[in-house]
């Protein structure tokens, strides 16, 4: 069995963008999204496979947002 490692990147957005933000991150290649909410903010913890460079993933996210 092959070990899998993941890169976790956290994106913080206003709560009204939770659904759109999550969908966009999945479109960009995230394999999972774990959502934490507060009163008016949402924290999207997204996971990319180890084969994806963290810098490349961050650049994709920054350009898309």
N, CA, C and O atoms as a CHARMM CRD file, in Angstrom:
* protein
*
  260
    1    1 UNK  N      0.83900  -1.18600   0.00000 PROA 1      0.00000
    2    1 UNK  CA     0.00000   0.00000   0.00000 PROA 1      0.00000
    3    1 UNK  C      0.87900   1.24400   0.00000 PROA 1      0.00000
    4    1 UNK  O      1.83700   1.33200   0.76800 PROA 1      0.00000
    5    2 UNK  N      0.56400   2.17200  -0.83400 PROA 2      0.00000
    6    2 UNK  CA     1.34500   3.38900  -0.97200 PROA 2      0.00000
    7    2 UNK  C      0.88300   4.44000   0.03300 PROA 2      0.00000
    8    2 UNK  O     -0.31400   4.67400   0.20100 PROA 2      0.00000
    9    3 UNK  N      1.85200   5.07100   0.70000 PROA 3      0.00000
   10    3 UNK  CA     1.51700   6.16500   1.61200 PROA 3      0.00000
   11    3 UNK  C      1.12900   7.38900   0.80400 PROA 3      0.00000
   12    3 UNK  O      1.71800   7.66600  -0.24100 PROA 3      0.00000
   13    4 UNK  N      0.14400   8.11300   1.28800 PROA 4      0.00000
   14    4 UNK  CA    -0.27500   9.34800   0.63000 PROA 4      0.00000
   15    4 UNK  C     -0.03600  10.50100   1.57900 PROA 4      0.00000
   16    4 UNK  O     -0.34300  10.43000   2.76900 PROA 4      0.00000
   17    5 UNK  N      0.50600  11.53900   1.04000 PROA 5      0.00000
   18    5 UNK  CA     0.72200  12.75100   1.80600 PROA 5      0.00000
   19    5 UNK  C     -0.01400  13.87900   1.11400 PROA 5      0.00000
   20    5 UNK  O     -0.18800  13.87000  -0.10500 PROA 5      0.00000
   21    6 UNK  N     -0.44300  14.84500   1.89900 PROA 6      0.00000
   22    6 UNK  CA    -1.24500  15.94400   1.38100 PROA 6      0.00000
   23    6 UNK  C     -0.67000  17.26600   1.83000 PROA 6      0.00000
   24    6 UNK  O     -0.08300  17.37200   2.90700 PROA 6      0.00000
   25    7 UNK  N     -0.84200  18.26600   1.00000 PROA 7      0.00000
   26    7 UNK  CA    -0.52300  19.64400   1.36200 PROA 7      0.00000
   27    7 UNK  C     -1.82900  20.29900   1.79100 PROA 7      0.00000
   28    7 UNK  O     -2.83500  20.22100   1.08600 PROA 7      0.00000
   29    8 UNK  N     -1.80300  20.94000   2.94300 PROA 8      0.00000
   30    8 UNK  CA    -2.98600  21.65300   3.42100 PROA 8      0.00000
   31    8 UNK  C     -2.74800  23.14500   3.23800 PROA 8      0.00000
   32    8 UNK  O     -1.71300  23.67300   3.64500 PROA 8      0.00000
   33    9 UNK  N     -3.70700  23.81300   2.63000 PROA 9      0.00000
   34    9 UNK  CA    -3.66300  25.26200   2.44800 PROA 9      0.00000
   35    9 UNK  C     -4.95700  25.82200   3.02500 PROA 9      0.00000
   36    9 UNK  O     -6.04000  25.29300   2.77700 PROA 9      0.00000
   37   10 UNK  N     -4.83300  26.89200   3.79000 PROA 10     0.00000
   38   10 UNK  CA    -6.00300  27.49800   4.41900 PROA 10     0.00000
   39   10 UNK  C     -6.33100  28.81400   3.73000 PROA 10     0.00000
   40   10 UNK  O     -5.46600  29.66900   3.53700 PROA 10     0.00000
   41   11 UNK  N     -7.59900  28.95700   3.36500 PROA 11     0.00000
   42   11 UNK  CA    -8.10300  30.17200   2.71900 PROA 11     0.00000
   43   11 UNK  C     -9.19600  30.73600   3.61000 PROA 11     0.00000
   44   11 UNK  O    -10.12700  30.02200   3.98300 PROA 11     0.00000
   45   12 UNK  N     -9.08800  32.02000   3.95600 PROA 12     0.00000
   46   12 UNK  CA   -10.11400  32.67000   4.77700 PROA 12     0.00000
   47   12 UNK  C    -10.89900  33.65100   3.91500 PROA 12     0.00000
   48   12 UNK  O    -10.32800  34.47500   3.20100 PROA 12     0.00000
   49   13 UNK  N    -12.21900  33.54100   4.00000 PROA 13     0.00000
   50   13 UNK  CA   -13.10800  34.36800   3.18300 PROA 13     0.00000
   51   13 UNK  C    -14.30900  34.81200   4.01100 PROA 13     0.00000
   52   13 UNK  O    -14.60400  34.21700   5.04800 PROA 13     0.00000
   53   14 UNK  N    -15.00400  35.85700   3.55700 PROA 14     0.00000
   54   14 UNK  CA   -16.29400  36.16900   4.18200 PROA 14     0.00000
   55   14 UNK  C    -17.23700  34.97200   4.01200 PROA 14     0.00000
   56   14 UNK  O    -17.20400  34.29200   2.98600 PROA 14     0.00000
   57   15 UNK  N    -18.06500  34.72300   5.00600 PROA 15     0.00000
   58   15 UNK  CA   -18.95100  33.54500   5.02200 PROA 15     0.00000
   59   15 UNK  C    -19.83400  33.42300   3.78400 PROA 15     0.00000
   60   15 UNK  O    -20.15900  32.31300   3.36400 PROA 15     0.00000
   61   16 UNK  N    -20.22300  34.54800   3.20000 PROA 16     0.00000
   62   16 UNK  CA   -21.11900  34.48500   2.03400 PROA 16     0.00000
   63   16 UNK  C    -20.47600  33.79900   0.82700 PROA 16     0.00000
   64   16 UNK  O    -21.17600  33.42600  -0.11500 PROA 16     0.00000
   65   17 UNK  N    -19.14800  33.62800   0.84700 PROA 17     0.00000
   66   17 UNK  CA   -18.44400  33.00600  -0.27700 PROA 17     0.00000
   67   17 UNK  C    -18.07100  31.55100  -0.02100 PROA 17     0.00000
   68   17 UNK  O    -17.26900  30.98500  -0.76400 PROA 17     0.00000
   69   18 UNK  N    -18.64000  30.93100   1.02000 PROA 18     0.00000
   70   18 UNK  CA   -18.27100  29.54700   1.35800 PROA 18     0.00000
   71   18 UNK  C    -18.50500  28.57700   0.20700 PROA 18     0.00000
   72   18 UNK  O    -17.58700  27.85300  -0.18000 PROA 18     0.00000
   73   19 UNK  N    -19.69700  28.54700  -0.34000 PROA 19     0.00000
   74   19 UNK  CA   -20.02600  27.59000  -1.41300 PROA 19     0.00000
   75   19 UNK  C    -19.21400  27.84300  -2.66900 PROA 19     0.00000
   76   19 UNK  O    -18.63600  26.91900  -3.24200 PROA 19     0.00000
   77   20 UNK  N    -19.17300  29.09700  -3.09300 PROA 20     0.00000
   78   20 UNK  CA   -18.42800  29.43000  -4.30800 PROA 20     0.00000
   79   20 UNK  C    -16.93700  29.17500  -4.13400 PROA 20     0.00000
   80   20 UNK  O    -16.27800  28.65700  -5.03600 PROA 20     0.00000
   81   21 UNK  N    -16.41000  29.54100  -2.96700 PROA 21     0.00000
   82   21 UNK  CA   -14.99200  29.32800  -2.69700 PROA 21     0.00000
   83   21 UNK  C    -14.63400  27.85600  -2.68300 PROA 21     0.00000
   84   21 UNK  O    -13.61900  27.45200  -3.25200 PROA 21     0.00000
   85   22 UNK  N    -15.46400  27.05100  -2.03300 PROA 22     0.00000
   86   22 UNK  CA   -15.21500  25.60600  -1.97800 PROA 22     0.00000
   87   22 UNK  C    -15.25200  24.99500  -3.37800 PROA 22     0.00000
   88   22 UNK  O    -14.38100  24.19900  -3.73100 PROA 22     0.00000
   89   23 UNK  N    -16.24400  25.36000  -4.16700 PROA 23     0.00000
   90   23 UNK  CA   -16.36900  24.82800  -5.52300 PROA 23     0.00000
   91   23 UNK  C    -15.17000  25.22500  -6.38500 PROA 23     0.00000
   92   23 UNK  O    -14.64400  24.40900  -7.14100 PROA 23     0.00000
   93   24 UNK  N    -14.75100  26.46300  -6.26600 PROA 24     0.00000
   94   24 UNK  CA   -13.59900  26.93800  -7.03300 PROA 24     0.00000
   95   24 UNK  C    -12.34300  26.16200  -6.65800 PROA 24     0.00000
   96   24 UNK  O    -11.57200  25.76800  -7.53300 PROA 24     0.00000
   97   25 UNK  N    -12.13300  25.93900  -5.36800 PROA 25     0.00000
   98   25 UNK  CA   -10.93800  25.22500  -4.92900 PROA 25     0.00000
   99   25 UNK  C    -10.92500  23.78100  -5.41500 PROA 25     0.00000
  100   25 UNK  O     -9.86700  23.24800  -5.75100 PROA 25     0.00000
  101   26 UNK  N    -12.08100  23.15200  -5.45500 PROA 26     0.00000
  102   26 UNK  CA   -12.16900  21.79600  -6.00600 PROA 26     0.00000
  103   26 UNK  C    -11.84700  21.81700  -7.50000 PROA 26     0.00000
  104   26 UNK  O    -11.14200  20.93900  -7.99700 PROA 26     0.00000
  105   27 UNK  N    -12.36300  22.82000  -8.21500 PROA 27     0.00000
  106   27 UNK  CA   -12.05800  22.95800  -9.64700 PROA 27     0.00000
  107   27 UNK  C    -10.56800  23.14400  -9.89000 PROA 27     0.00000
  108   27 UNK  O    -10.04400  22.72300 -10.92200 PROA 27     0.00000
  109   28 UNK  N     -9.88000  23.78000  -8.93100 PROA 28     0.00000
  110   28 UNK  CA    -8.44200  24.03100  -9.06500 PROA 28     0.00000
  111   28 UNK  C     -7.60000  22.81000  -8.71200 PROA 28     0.00000
  112   28 UNK  O     -6.37700  22.84200  -8.84600 PROA 28     0.00000
  113   29 UNK  N     -8.24200  21.73400  -8.26300 PROA 29     0.00000
  114   29 UNK  CA    -7.50300  20.50300  -8.00300 PROA 29     0.00000
  115   29 UNK  C     -7.46200  20.03900  -6.56500 PROA 29     0.00000
  116   29 UNK  O     -6.85900  19.00700  -6.26900 PROA 29     0.00000
  117   30 UNK  N     -8.08700  20.77600  -5.66400 PROA 30     0.00000
  118   30 UNK  CA    -8.13200  20.32200  -4.27400 PROA 30     0.00000
  119   30 UNK  C     -8.92300  19.01700  -4.22500 PROA 30     0.00000
  120   30 UNK  O     -9.93600  18.86900  -4.90800 PROA 30     0.00000
  121   31 UNK  N     -8.45600  18.08500  -3.42100 PROA 31     0.00000
  122   31 UNK  CA    -9.12800  16.78500  -3.30500 PROA 31     0.00000
  123   31 UNK  C    -10.06100  16.72200  -2.11100 PROA 31     0.00000
  124   31 UNK  O    -10.75500  15.72500  -1.90500 PROA 31     0.00000
  125   32 UNK  N    -10.07600  17.79800  -1.31900 PROA 32     0.00000
  126   32 UNK  CA   -10.98100  17.84700  -0.19000 PROA 32     0.00000
  127   32 UNK  C    -10.99300  19.22800   0.41800 PROA 32     0.00000
  128   32 UNK  O    -10.01000  19.96400   0.33200 PROA 32     0.00000
  129   33 UNK  N    -12.11400  19.58200   1.03800 PROA 33     0.00000
  130   33 UNK  CA   -12.25900  20.87700   1.69600 PROA 33     0.00000
  131   33 UNK  C    -12.88200  20.63100   3.06900 PROA 33     0.00000
  132   33 UNK  O    -13.92400  19.98600   3.18400 PROA 33     0.00000
  133   34 UNK  N    -12.24100  21.14300   4.08300 PROA 34     0.00000
  134   34 UNK  CA   -12.76600  21.06600   5.44400 PROA 34     0.00000
  135   34 UNK  C    -13.09500  22.49800   5.84300 PROA 34     0.00000
  136   34 UNK  O    -12.22000  23.36300   5.81800 PROA 34     0.00000
  137   35 UNK  N    -14.34000  22.75600   6.20800 PROA 35     0.00000
  138   35 UNK  CA   -14.81700  24.11100   6.46300 PROA 35     0.00000
  139   35 UNK  C    -14.94600  24.36000   7.96000 PROA 35     0.00000
  140   35 UNK  O    -15.51400  23.55300   8.69600 PROA 35     0.00000
  141   36 UNK  N    -14.40700  25.49200   8.39100 PROA 36     0.00000
  142   36 UNK  CA   -14.59400  25.96800   9.75600 PROA 36     0.00000
  143   36 UNK  C    -15.22500  27.35100   9.64300 PROA 36     0.00000
  144   36 UNK  O    -14.76600  28.19000   8.86700 PROA 36     0.00000
  145   37 UNK  N    -16.26900  27.58200  10.41500 PROA 37     0.00000
  146   37 UNK  CA   -16.96500  28.85800  10.31900 PROA 37     0.00000
  147   37 UNK  C    -16.90100  29.62100  11.63000 PROA 37     0.00000
  148   37 UNK  O    -16.81000  29.03800  12.71000 PROA 37     0.00000
  149   38 UNK  N    -16.95000  30.92500  11.50600 PROA 38     0.00000
  150   38 UNK  CA   -17.11000  31.81500  12.64600 PROA 38     0.00000
  151   38 UNK  C    -18.28000  32.73300  12.29300 PROA 38     0.00000
  152   38 UNK  O    -19.00300  32.46000  11.33500 PROA 38     0.00000
  153   39 UNK  N    -18.47200  33.78400  13.02500 PROA 39     0.00000
  154   39 UNK  CA   -19.63900  34.64600  12.80200 PROA 39     0.00000
  155   39 UNK  C    -19.76000  35.15200  11.36600 PROA 39     0.00000
  156   39 UNK  O    -20.79900  34.97300  10.73100 PROA 39     0.00000
  157   40 UNK  N    -18.71600  35.77500  10.85800 PROA 40     0.00000
  158   40 UNK  CA   -18.82300  36.36800   9.52300 PROA 40     0.00000
  159   40 UNK  C    -17.70800  35.92500   8.58200 PROA 40     0.00000
  160   40 UNK  O    -17.58300  36.44800   7.47500 PROA 40     0.00000
  161   41 UNK  N    -16.90000  34.96500   9.01800 PROA 41     0.00000
  162   41 UNK  CA   -15.78500  34.48000   8.20400 PROA 41     0.00000
  163   41 UNK  C    -15.86800  32.97200   8.08200 PROA 41     0.00000
  164   41 UNK  O    -16.48900  32.29900   8.90400 PROA 41     0.00000
  165   42 UNK  N    -15.24500  32.46300   7.06300 PROA 42     0.00000
  166   42 UNK  CA   -15.14400  31.01900   6.87000 PROA 42     0.00000
  167   42 UNK  C    -13.68200  30.69900   6.58600 PROA 42     0.00000
  168   42 UNK  O    -12.99100  31.44000   5.88800 PROA 42     0.00000
  169   43 UNK  N    -13.23700  29.60300   7.13000 PROA 43     0.00000
  170   43 UNK  CA   -11.88400  29.13700   6.87900 PROA 43     0.00000
  171   43 UNK  C    -12.00300  27.84100   6.09600 PROA 43     0.00000
  172   43 UNK  O    -12.54800  26.85400   6.59200 PROA 43     0.00000
  173   44 UNK  N    -11.49500  27.84600   4.87900 PROA 44     0.00000
  174   44 UNK  CA   -11.53000  26.67000   4.01500 PROA 44     0.00000
  175   44 UNK  C    -10.15600  26.01700   4.06500 PROA 44     0.00000
  176   44 UNK  O     -9.17200  26.58100   3.58600 PROA 44     0.00000
  177   45 UNK  N    -10.09700  24.84100   4.64100 PROA 45     0.00000
  178   45 UNK  CA    -8.85700  24.07200   4.69500 PROA 45     0.00000
  179   45 UNK  C     -8.90300  23.11100   3.51600 PROA 45     0.00000
  180   45 UNK  O     -9.71600  22.18700   3.49300 PROA 45     0.00000
  181   46 UNK  N     -8.04400  23.32400   2.55300 PROA 46     0.00000
  182   46 UNK  CA    -8.08000  22.51500   1.33600 PROA 46     0.00000
  183   46 UNK  C     -6.84400  21.63100   1.26900 PROA 46     0.00000
  184   46 UNK  O     -5.76600  21.99300   1.74000 PROA 46     0.00000
  185   47 UNK  N     -7.03300  20.47100   0.67400 PROA 47     0.00000
  186   47 UNK  CA    -5.97000  19.47400   0.60600 PROA 47     0.00000
  187   47 UNK  C     -5.63800  19.15100  -0.83600 PROA 47     0.00000
  188   47 UNK  O     -6.50700  18.79900  -1.63300 PROA 47     0.00000
  189   48 UNK  N     -4.34500  19.27900  -1.15500 PROA 48     0.00000
  190   48 UNK  CA    -3.83600  18.94500  -2.47300 PROA 48     0.00000
  191   48 UNK  C     -2.89700  17.75500  -2.33400 PROA 48     0.00000
  192   48 UNK  O     -2.18700  17.64800  -1.33400 PROA 48     0.00000
  193   49 UNK  N     -2.87900  16.85500  -3.31800 PROA 49     0.00000
  194   49 UNK  CA    -1.97200  15.71200  -3.24900 PROA 49     0.00000
  195   49 UNK  C     -0.52000  16.17600  -3.25200 PROA 49     0.00000
  196   49 UNK  O     -0.20000  17.26100  -3.73700 PROA 49     0.00000
  197   50 UNK  N      0.35000  15.33600  -2.70200 PROA 50     0.00000
  198   50 UNK  CA     1.75600  15.70100  -2.60400 PROA 50     0.00000
  199   50 UNK  C      2.39900  15.94900  -3.97000 PROA 50     0.00000
  200   50 UNK  O      3.42900  16.61800  -4.05500 PROA 50     0.00000
  201   51 UNK  N      1.80800  15.42200  -5.02700 PROA 51     0.00000
  202   51 UNK  CA     2.36100  15.61200  -6.37200 PROA 51     0.00000
  203   51 UNK  C      2.21800  17.04600  -6.85800 PROA 51     0.00000
  204   51 UNK  O      2.87300  17.44600  -7.82000 PROA 51     0.00000
  205   52 UNK  N      1.36200  17.82500  -6.19600 PROA 52     0.00000
  206   52 UNK  CA     1.15500  19.22700  -6.56600 PROA 52     0.00000
  207   52 UNK  C      2.05300  20.08900  -5.69400 PROA 52     0.00000
  208   52 UNK  O      2.03600  19.96700  -4.46900 PROA 52     0.00000
  209   53 UNK  N      2.82300  20.94400  -6.30800 PROA 53     0.00000
  210   53 UNK  CA     3.70000  21.86000  -5.57800 PROA 53     0.00000
  211   53 UNK  C      2.85400  22.84000  -4.75300 PROA 53     0.00000
  212   53 UNK  O      1.85400  23.36800  -5.23800 PROA 53     0.00000
  213   54 UNK  N      3.26400  23.07200  -3.51300 PROA 54     0.00000
  214   54 UNK  CA     2.55200  24.02800  -2.66000 PROA 54     0.00000
  215   54 UNK  C      2.57200  25.40800  -3.29900 PROA 54     0.00000
  216   54 UNK  O      1.55400  26.10000  -3.31200 PROA 54     0.00000
  217   55 UNK  N      3.70900  25.81000  -3.82300 PROA 55     0.00000
  218   55 UNK  CA     3.80500  27.12700  -4.45400 PROA 55     0.00000
  219   55 UNK  C      2.88400  27.23100  -5.66600 PROA 55     0.00000
  220   55 UNK  O      2.26100  28.27000  -5.88500 PROA 55     0.00000
  221   56 UNK  N      2.79500  26.16700  -6.44600 PROA 56     0.00000
  222   56 UNK  CA     1.91000  26.17500  -7.61600 PROA 56     0.00000
  223   56 UNK  C      0.45000  26.25200  -7.17800 PROA 56     0.00000
  224   56 UNK  O     -0.34100  26.98700  -7.77000 PROA 56     0.00000
  225   57 UNK  N      0.09500  25.49800  -6.14800 PROA 57     0.00000
  226   57 UNK  CA    -1.28000  25.53200  -5.64200 PROA 57     0.00000
  227   57 UNK  C     -1.63000  26.90800  -5.10300 PROA 57     0.00000
  228   57 UNK  O     -2.71600  27.42100  -5.37300 PROA 57     0.00000
  229   58 UNK  N     -0.72500  27.50900  -4.34600 PROA 58     0.00000
  230   58 UNK  CA    -0.97900  28.85900  -3.81400 PROA 58     0.00000
  231   58 UNK  C     -1.13800  29.86900  -4.93800 PROA 58     0.00000
  232   58 UNK  O     -2.01100  30.73500  -4.87600 PROA 58     0.00000
  233   59 UNK  N     -0.30700  29.76900  -5.96000 PROA 59     0.00000
  234   59 UNK  CA    -0.39800  30.68500  -7.09000 PROA 59     0.00000
  235   59 UNK  C     -1.74000  30.52700  -7.81000 PROA 59     0.00000
  236   59 UNK  O     -2.36400  31.52300  -8.17700 PROA 59     0.00000
  237   60 UNK  N     -2.18500  29.29300  -8.01300 PROA 60     0.00000
  238   60 UNK  CA    -3.49000  29.05300  -8.64500 PROA 60     0.00000
  239   60 UNK  C     -4.60800  29.69000  -7.84400 PROA 60     0.00000
  240   60 UNK  O     -5.49400  30.33900  -8.40000 PROA 60     0.00000
  241   61 UNK  N     -4.55900  29.49800  -6.52100 PROA 61     0.00000
  242   61 UNK  CA    -5.60100  30.04800  -5.65500 PROA 61     0.00000
  243   61 UNK  C     -5.58600  31.55900  -5.67700 PROA 61     0.00000
  244   61 UNK  O     -6.63600  32.18600  -5.81300 PROA 61     0.00000
  245   62 UNK  N     -4.41200  32.15700  -5.54500 PROA 62     0.00000
  246   62 UNK  CA    -4.32300  33.62100  -5.53900 PROA 62     0.00000
  247   62 UNK  C     -4.80700  34.21500  -6.84600 PROA 62     0.00000
  248   62 UNK  O     -5.50000  35.23200  -6.84300 PROA 62     0.00000
  249   63 UNK  N     -4.45300  33.59600  -7.96600 PROA 63     0.00000
  250   63 UNK  CA    -4.88900  34.10700  -9.27300 PROA 63     0.00000
  251   63 UNK  C     -6.39500  33.96300  -9.44800 PROA 63     0.00000
  252   63 UNK  O     -7.03800  34.83400 -10.03400 PROA 63     0.00000
  253   64 UNK  N     -6.95800  32.87200  -8.94600 PROA 64     0.00000
  254   64 UNK  CA    -8.39200  32.62900  -9.11500 PROA 64     0.00000
  255   64 UNK  C     -9.23500  33.53100  -8.22200 PROA 64     0.00000
  256   64 UNK  O    -10.33200  33.94400  -8.60000 PROA 64     0.00000
  257   65 UNK  N     -8.71600  33.83100  -7.03700 PROA 65     0.00000
  258   65 UNK  CA    -9.49900  34.66800  -6.12200 PROA 65     0.00000
  259   65 UNK  C     -9.28500  36.12800  -6.42100 PROA 65     0.00000
  260   65 UNK  O     -9.86200  36.98600  -5.75300 PROA 65     0.00000
